[in-house]
Amino acid sequence: MNYLAKIEIDYELAYKQGILNSYAWHQKAWKAFPGRDGEARNFLTRVDEIDGGFRLLLLAPVQPTRPSWCPENGWACKEVPNAFFQRSSYRFSLVANPTVKKRARANGEPLKNSRRAPITSRKELLAWLERKGSQHGFEVDCRTLQTLPRPRQIFLKKGTAGLHAAVEFRGTLQVRQPEAFLQAARQGIGPAKAFGFGMLCLVPTA
């Protein structure tokens, strides 16, 4: 069993709560799981801008509770049965942080330490998603696939600035390996999952 929670707040409340970047959302999301200081994160999040504010989605194997910073009328939570993830095809939306590991500079000079660079071209984005699909038991229908750029996310963590590139994939997918797909749906896809990336938002197709 999994649980899907939804938090909706307006811009004014987000500002008052100091929710100004992806790391702040990361910190606020933890408030829905009290008493877990020091434990490993086992939930996924996604933040979208909606009319007049923000929507935070939380997918977790344990039931979250409404955090004190969330108004009562902005909270909803429901159970997601395992059978939901056992369909053969879905429409999906995935906000991801596609990256590639760089081992050399543009001039060919090797880097002392490899680093990750954002993927930006549609061809490389499609290849990235195809690789992830192979790893996680699904195949995307490229005829339906949209790649929608999102603003880069700048954040501060312990006084250090960071940057995540973001893209939203939308389309349909076919499940090829149910167990691998279930794991991906529960654990997310790609890097930066703690910062709101990697959650598969799914709608079963008829």
N, C-alpha and C positions, 0 to 999 in steps of 0.2 A: 504494500500500500504506500502511496505517496500523497503528499498534500500540496495544493497550489493555493498560495495566498496572494491577494492583490491589495496594494496600498495606493490610494490616490490622494494627492495633496496639491494645493494651489501654489503658485509661485511665491506668494507672500509668506506662507508658512515655511516653505523650503528655505527661503532666505533667513527667516528668524531662527530656524534650526541649524543654520550654518551649513546646509547641504549645497555646496558650491562646486563640487567636482566628484569624480567617480570614486575616489577614496573615501570621501564623506558618505556617499551612498553605501559603500562597503561597510563602514563602521555602523551606520544606522541599521542596516539589515541584520547585523548580529544582535540587535536589541530584541528581535523577535524570537531569540533562542536564549533566554536568560539562564544563568548558572553554568555556562559552558566555557568559561575563561580558560584559555590554554589548550582547548580541544581543537582537533583538525576540522576544517570546514567541510561539511558534507551536504551543502545545499547550493543551488544555482540561483542567480538573480538576473534580472533584465530591467532596464529603465528606459521608458519611452516618454517623449513629450506628448501631452494630450492638450486639448483645448483648455487653456488657462492654468496649466500646471504639469505635473508629472505622474506617471504610473509606474510603480515598482512591482514586479512579479517575483515571487519566491517559490521555488520547487524544492521540497525537502522530504526525506523519508520519515521524519518526525513532525508532529503537528506544531506549527509556529503559534505564537500568541501575539495579540495586538500590542505593539510597543507603545510606551507612554507618549511618544512624540506624534503618533498617528491618531487623528480624530476618529471617533466611533463610526461616523458616517463615511469614512474613507477606507474602511477595512472590510474584507471579505475573505473567506477561506473555505475550501471544499476538499473532499477526498478525491483522489484520482486512482481508480482501481487498476490493478495490473493488466486487466483485459483491455484497457484503453490503448496500451502499447503493443497489442498483439494483432493489430490490423495489418493488411498487406500493403496499403498505400495511404499516403497522407498529403494534404497541402501543408506546407511548412514555411516558417519564417525563422531565420537564424541571424542574430547580430553577432558577428565574429570579429576577431582580431587576427586576420591572416598575415603570417610572417614567413620569411625564409631565412635560414641561417647563412650569414655571410662569413666567408673565411679569408677573403682578400678584398683589398680596396679596388676602386674602379681602374686604377693604373696597373693592377696585377700584383701590387706589393702585399705580401701576406700579413694578416693581422696577428698580433700576439695572442689575442683571445677572440674566438668567433663571437659574433653578435647577431642579433635578429633585426631584420629590416622589414618594413611593411611592404606588402604586395599591393600594387595599384592597378596594373593593367587587367582588363577583363579576361584575356587569355590565361594569364597566370592565376587569376582568381578562380576561374573554372577548373584549372588543373589542380589547384589547392583543394577545392571542394570535392573533386573526383577522388583525390587521394584519401581525404577524410571519409568519404563514403565507403571506399574499399576497406578501410580500417575498421569502420563501425557498422558494417552490414547493411548498407543501403545504396541505392543507385538513383541519382537525380535525373529527371527528364530535362535535358538541356533546352528543349523547345519551349518549355514554360519558365525557364529560369530568368529571374531578374537580379541584377547586382546593383544595389542602391547605395552610393557613398553616404556616409554619415560624418558629421564634424569630428575632427580629431579631439581626443579627450586629454586635456592637461590636468594633472593632479599633483598634489603635494603629499608626500608620505614622510613623516618625521623630518620635515624641513627640506627634503630632497624633491626636486621637480621630476616628473615623469610624463611620458606621452604615449598614448595608445591610438593607433589608427583603427578606424571602424568601418565596416561595410555590412549591409543587410542583404542576405540572400532570401529570395522568395521564389517558390515554385512548387512542384510536386515531386515526390520520391516514392520509390518502390523498396520495400523491405526484402532483402535477400538472405540475411542471417539474423533471425529473430533475437537470439541471445545477445549478440554483439550490438544490435540496434537498441535493445532494452537498456543495456549498460550505458550507451551513449546518451539516451534520453534522460537517464537518471544522473549521469556524471558530467555531461556536457562535452563540447567539441572545441578543440583548439586551445590556444594559450589565453592567459589573463581572465580565467573564469572567476576569480575572486573579485574582479572589477566589473562584473556585469556582462561578460561575454560567454557565448557557448551554449545557451539554453535553446533547445529545439522547441519552438512553439508549433503545435501540431493540431490539425483538424482532419479526422479520417475522411477519405473520399467515399463516395457512394459505391 
